[in-house]
């Protein structure tokens, strides 16, 4: 029986190793996407005005100026790229959460298999010890 439990533990460890490799790949992909988004956001932001603003003093009242938003794409209406990116990101997060749950379940199975394995070794070891003690009498 201990050999079967050892095979069980080994197969679970191999499955965990494969799952962890997949999660690492996903994390790397998300980090790359984050870098790309940061790069894009930096290039979309308007340049900072480095010249100081000097108010002009005039005897005439200032003419009203029309104010336009600096961002031509208001936040209330996201662009198709933003929508697909957030949907893609949400899907990635859900996939990672599902993998996390699967890994947690496999870790629980692994812990149970290890406990069973230890119990079987302990019981066979105590059986061997009691048999050898009985044989020496």
Protein Blocks (a to p, Z undefined) as FASTA:
>chain_A
ZZmmmmmmmmmmmmmmmmmmmmmmmmmmmmmmmmmmmmmmmmmpccddfbdcdddddfbd
cdddddddfblbdfklccfklmmmmmmmmmmmmmmmmmmmmmmmmmmmmmmmmmmmmmmm
mmmmmmmmmmmmmmmZZ
